[in-house]
Amino acid sequence: MTEEKDRRVALKIMMGDQEREVTFDELVLSNNLAQEALVRLLVEKKIFKPEELAKEMARVRKERYRTPQDLPPKEGT
């Protein structure tokens, strides 16, 4: 990969008088770390069990990600 593709900027943030570019890779990593920390805290505090999270993730996946076979047939076909 070229350096340019590696540095695809997702957003720019201002910190005081300095501008910082955040790449897609940095944004994804930051989101993953935050999500993992949140899940660990919720499990540790017994808000939910890991099994419940897995079940809910499967439910959301089924709702959001459909195969062509899951879609209703088009009219006239």
ROTIDO-283691 format. One record per atom (N, C-alpha, C): residue number from 1; residue in three letters; atom name; x, y, z negated. Coordinates in nm, 4 decimals, padded with zeros to 6 digits. Atoms other than C-alpha are relative to their C-alpha. Layout:
BEGIN
pos,code,site,u,v,w
NUM,ALA,CA,X,Y,Z
...
//
This chain:
BEGIN
pos,code,site,u,v,w
1,MET,N,00.0820,-00.1178,00.0000
1,MET,CA,00.0000,00.0000,00.0000
1,MET,C,00.0867,00.1245,00.0000
2,THR,N,-00.0767,-00.1231,-00.0017
2,THR,CA,00.1145,00.3489,00.0648
2,THR,C,-00.0221,00.0768,-00.1284
3,GLU,N,00.0121,-00.0842,00.1198
3,GLU,CA,00.1704,00.6013,-00.2104
3,GLU,C,-00.1287,00.0814,00.0029
4,GLU,N,00.1209,-00.0800,-00.0123
4,GLU,CA,-00.1195,00.8081,-00.0759
4,GLU,C,-00.1236,-00.0789,-00.0416
5,LYS,N,00.1145,00.0820,00.0385
5,LYS,CA,-00.3679,00.5210,-00.1130
5,LYS,C,00.0021,-00.0297,-00.1493
6,ASP,N,-00.0114,00.0270,00.1430
6,ASP,CA,-00.2353,00.4451,-00.4621
6,ASP,C,-00.0449,00.1195,-00.0835
7,ARG,N,00.0308,-00.1220,00.0735
7,ARG,CA,-00.3059,00.8073,-00.5641
7,ARG,C,-00.1348,00.0589,00.0392
8,ARG,N,00.1320,-00.0527,-00.0334
8,ARG,CA,-00.6685,00.8363,-00.4525
8,ARG,C,-00.0592,00.0649,-00.1244
9,VAL,N,00.0471,-00.0772,00.1144
9,VAL,CA,-00.8041,01.1052,-00.6823
9,VAL,C,-00.1507,-00.0183,-00.0153
10,ALA,N,00.1416,00.0170,00.0299
10,ALA,CA,-01.1387,01.0316,-00.8478
10,ALA,C,-00.0597,00.1313,-00.0497
11,LEU,N,00.0475,-00.1265,00.0535
11,LEU,CA,-01.1701,01.3611,-01.0318
11,LEU,C,00.1172,00.0827,-00.0492
12,LYS,N,-00.1001,-00.0912,00.0542
12,LYS,CA,-00.9797,01.6611,-01.1555
12,LYS,C,-00.0555,00.0562,-00.1295
13,ILE,N,00.0427,-00.0541,00.1282
13,ILE,CA,-00.9935,01.7771,-01.5151
13,ILE,C,00.0902,00.1160,-00.0384
14,MET,N,-00.0766,-00.1139,00.0498
14,MET,CA,-00.8820,02.0985,-01.6780
14,MET,C,00.0266,-00.0215,-00.1482
15,MET,N,-00.0407,00.0098,00.1401
15,MET,CA,-00.6894,02.0809,-02.0030
15,MET,C,00.0729,00.1289,-00.0317
16,GLY,N,-00.0570,-00.1315,00.0208
16,GLY,CA,-00.6339,02.4352,-02.1173
16,GLY,C,00.0122,00.0692,00.1338
17,ASP,N,-00.0223,-00.0643,-00.1290
17,ASP,CA,-00.4790,02.6090,-01.8205
17,ASP,C,00.0646,-00.0947,00.1012
18,GLN,N,-00.0606,00.0983,-00.0893
18,GLN,CA,-00.3484,02.2870,-01.6638
18,GLN,C,-00.1067,-00.0888,00.0628
19,GLU,N,00.0888,00.0904,-00.0720
19,GLU,CA,-00.5252,02.0810,-01.4002
19,GLU,C,00.0671,-00.1364,00.0102
20,ARG,N,-00.0536,00.1356,-00.0095
20,ARG,CA,-00.4837,01.7034,-01.4044
20,ARG,C,-00.0873,-00.0814,00.0919
21,GLU,N,00.0727,00.0897,-00.0887
21,GLU,CA,-00.5807,01.4593,-01.1332
21,GLU,C,-00.0080,-00.1384,-00.0642
22,VAL,N,00.0220,00.1350,00.0529
22,VAL,CA,-00.7292,01.1278,-01.2448
22,VAL,C,-00.0306,-00.0901,00.1185
23,THR,N,00.0203,00.0907,-00.1125
23,THR,CA,-00.7017,00.8409,-00.9981
23,THR,C,-00.1125,-00.0986,-00.0307
24,PHE,N,00.1027,00.1024,00.0191
24,PHE,CA,-00.9651,00.5757,-00.9436
24,PHE,C,00.0516,-00.1118,-00.0902
25,ASP,N,-00.0570,00.1058,00.0842
25,ASP,CA,-00.7311,00.3182,-01.0997
25,ASP,C,00.0020,00.0410,-00.1465
26,GLU,N,-00.0032,-00.0484,00.1381
26,GLU,CA,-00.6859,00.5308,-01.4117
26,GLU,C,-00.1403,00.0070,-00.0587
27,LEU,N,00.1381,-00.0095,00.0453
27,LEU,CA,-01.0606,00.5901,-01.4340
27,LEU,C,-00.0573,-00.1372,-00.0322
28,VAL,N,00.0480,00.1366,00.0233
28,VAL,CA,-01.1393,00.2187,-01.4031
28,VAL,C,00.0620,-00.0571,-00.1271
29,LEU,N,-00.0680,00.0509,00.1193
29,LEU,CA,-00.8791,00.1274,-01.6660
29,LEU,C,-00.0559,00.0651,-00.1260
30,SER,N,00.0543,-00.0711,00.1154
30,SER,CA,-01.0077,00.3939,-01.9041
30,SER,C,-00.1395,-00.0501,-00.0354
31,ASN,N,00.1354,00.0507,00.0239
31,ASN,CA,-01.3682,00.2753,-01.8614
31,ASN,C,00.0028,-00.1410,-00.0566
32,ASN,N,-00.0100,00.1373,00.0504
32,ASN,CA,-01.2679,-00.0887,-01.9158
32,ASN,C,00.0454,-00.0029,-00.1451
33,LEU,N,-00.0484,-00.0037,00.1376
33,LEU,CA,-01.0751,-00.0066,-02.2330
33,LEU,C,-00.1089,00.0493,-00.0949
34,ALA,N,00.1067,-00.0534,00.0839
34,ALA,CA,-01.3612,00.2017,-02.3728
34,ALA,C,-00.1119,-00.1020,-00.0167
35,GLN,N,00.1065,00.0996,00.0066
35,GLN,CA,-01.6160,-00.0665,-02.2882
35,GLN,C,00.0395,-00.1171,-00.0892
36,GLU,N,-00.0444,00.1108,00.0835
36,GLU,CA,-01.4100,-00.3422,-02.4468
36,GLU,C,00.0031,00.0390,-00.1470
37,ALA,N,-00.0037,-00.0467,00.1391
37,ALA,CA,-01.3551,-00.1374,-02.7630
37,ALA,C,-00.1415,00.0100,-00.0565
38,LEU,N,00.1386,-00.0125,00.0446
38,LEU,CA,-01.7281,-00.0618,-02.7848
38,LEU,C,-00.0624,-00.1360,-00.0266
39,VAL,N,00.0556,00.1345,00.0191
39,VAL,CA,-01.8257,-00.4265,-02.7405
39,VAL,C,00.0588,-00.0644,-00.1247
40,ARG,N,-00.0629,00.0578,00.1198
40,ARG,CA,-01.5732,-00.5360,-03.0036
40,ARG,C,-00.0598,00.0576,-00.1277
41,LEU,N,00.0590,-00.0623,00.1192
41,LEU,CA,-01.7110,-00.2849,-03.2541
41,LEU,C,-00.1424,-00.0479,-00.0237
42,LEU,N,00.1387,00.0438,00.0148
42,LEU,CA,-02.0712,-00.3850,-03.1870
42,LEU,C,-00.0086,-00.1450,-00.0472
43,VAL,N,-00.0032,00.1397,00.0449
43,VAL,CA,-01.9877,-00.7542,-03.2306
43,VAL,C,00.0489,-00.0061,-00.1443
44,GLU,N,-00.0561,-00.0011,00.1349
44,GLU,CA,-01.7770,-00.6847,-03.5405
44,GLU,C,-00.1028,00.0475,-00.1032
45,LYS,N,00.1018,-00.0528,00.0908
45,LYS,CA,-02.0629,-00.4863,-03.6962
45,LYS,C,-00.1291,-00.0812,00.0043
46,LYS,N,00.1121,00.0930,-00.0124
46,LYS,CA,-02.2990,-00.7697,-03.6047
46,LYS,C,-00.1260,00.0664,00.0561
47,ILE,N,00.1119,-00.0625,-00.0700
47,ILE,CA,-02.5157,-00.5466,-03.3870
47,ILE,C,-00.0564,-00.0994,00.1013
48,PHE,N,00.0408,00.1100,-00.0864
48,PHE,CA,-02.5250,-00.8290,-03.1348
48,PHE,C,00.1117,-00.1032,00.0046
49,LYS,N,-00.0958,00.1104,-00.0116
49,LYS,CA,-02.3521,-01.1604,-03.0675
49,LYS,C,00.0551,-00.0035,00.1424
50,PRO,N,-00.0560,00.0102,-00.1359
50,PRO,CA,-02.1193,-01.2272,-02.7733
50,PRO,C,-00.0917,-00.0748,00.0965
51,GLU,N,00.0905,00.0773,-00.0848
51,GLU,CA,-02.3709,-01.4795,-02.6427
51,GLU,C,-00.1142,00.0865,00.0514
52,GLU,N,00.1070,-00.0900,-00.0420
52,GLU,CA,-02.6403,-01.2115,-02.6344
52,GLU,C,00.0485,00.0946,00.1103
53,LEU,N,-00.0574,-00.0862,-00.1021
53,LEU,CA,-02.4116,-00.9854,-02.4344
53,LEU,C,00.0098,-00.0756,00.1329
54,ALA,N,-00.0124,00.0800,-00.1218
54,ALA,CA,-02.3398,-01.2632,-02.1837
54,ALA,C,-00.1365,-00.0216,00.0648
55,LYS,N,00.1351,00.0219,-00.0523
55,LYS,CA,-02.7124,-01.3332,-02.1477
55,LYS,C,-00.0537,00.1279,00.0646
56,GLU,N,00.0479,-00.1270,-00.0542
56,GLU,CA,-02.7931,-00.9652,-02.0940
56,GLU,C,00.0744,00.0379,00.1274
57,MET,N,-00.0781,-00.0272,-00.1212
57,MET,CA,-02.5114,-00.9276,-01.8416
57,MET,C,-00.0517,-00.0829,00.1173
58,ALA,N,00.0545,00.0864,-00.1047
58,ALA,CA,-02.6516,-01.2222,-01.6462
58,ALA,C,-00.1342,00.0541,00.0494
59,ARG,N,00.1308,-00.0561,-00.0370
59,ARG,CA,-02.9970,-01.0624,-01.6524
59,ARG,C,00.0172,00.1251,00.0866
60,VAL,N,-00.0249,-00.1225,-00.0765
60,VAL,CA,-02.8650,-00.7267,-01.5299
60,VAL,C,00.0570,-00.0342,00.1377
61,ARG,N,-00.0577,00.0417,-00.1274
61,ARG,CA,-02.6577,-00.8993,-01.2614
61,ARG,C,-00.1087,-00.0494,00.0948
62,LYS,N,00.1083,00.0533,-00.0830
62,LYS,CA,-02.9677,-01.0801,-01.1369
62,LYS,C,-00.0895,00.1122,00.0506
63,GLU,N,00.0839,-00.1132,-00.0409
63,GLU,CA,-03.1642,-00.7533,-01.1282
63,GLU,C,00.0697,00.0884,00.1034
64,ARG,N,-00.0725,-00.0980,-00.0828
64,ARG,CA,-02.8934,-00.5473,-00.9583
64,ARG,C,00.0594,-00.0582,00.1267
65,TYR,N,-00.0725,00.0581,-00.1119
65,TYR,CA,-02.7120,-00.7857,-00.7282
65,TYR,C,-00.0807,-00.1146,00.0589
66,ARG,N,00.0854,00.0991,-00.0635
66,ARG,CA,-02.9343,-00.9734,-00.4916
66,ARG,C,00.0632,-00.0481,00.1296
67,THR,N,-00.0451,00.0549,-00.1274
67,THR,CA,-02.8510,-01.2006,-00.2045
67,THR,C,-00.1091,00.0280,00.1038
68,PRO,N,00.1035,-00.0206,-00.1022
68,PRO,CA,-03.0335,-01.1628,00.1285
68,PRO,C,-00.1207,-00.0926,-00.0181
69,GLN,N,00.1104,00.0941,00.0222
69,GLN,CA,-03.2420,-01.4683,00.0335
69,GLN,C,-00.0956,00.0491,-00.1089
70,ASP,N,00.0836,-00.0505,00.1084
70,ASP,CA,-03.3727,-01.2823,-00.2742
70,ASP,C,-00.0942,00.1129,00.0449
71,LEU,N,00.0778,-00.1143,-00.0473
71,LEU,CA,-03.5141,-00.9943,-00.0678
71,LEU,C,-00.1274,-00.0476,00.0671
72,PRO,N,00.1236,00.0392,-00.0671
72,PRO,CA,-03.8717,-01.0022,00.0564
72,PRO,C,00.0184,00.0068,00.1514
73,PRO,N,-00.0152,-00.0003,-00.1459
73,PRO,CA,-03.9105,-01.0787,00.4279
73,PRO,C,-00.0488,00.1335,00.0581
74,LYS,N,00.0399,-00.1232,-00.0676
74,LYS,CA,-03.9353,-00.7808,00.6628
74,LYS,C,-00.1292,-00.0250,00.0737
75,GLU,N,00.1274,00.0122,-00.0733
75,GLU,CA,-04.2716,-00.7118,00.8204
75,GLU,C,00.0262,-00.0326,00.1462
76,GLY,N,-00.0125,00.0362,-00.1408
76,GLY,CA,-04.3118,-00.8704,01.1609
76,GLY,C,00.1023,-00.1088,00.0271
77,THR,N,-00.0978,00.1086,-00.0226
77,THR,CA,-04.0518,-01.1447,01.1052
77,THR,C,-00.0505,-00.1271,-00.0610
//
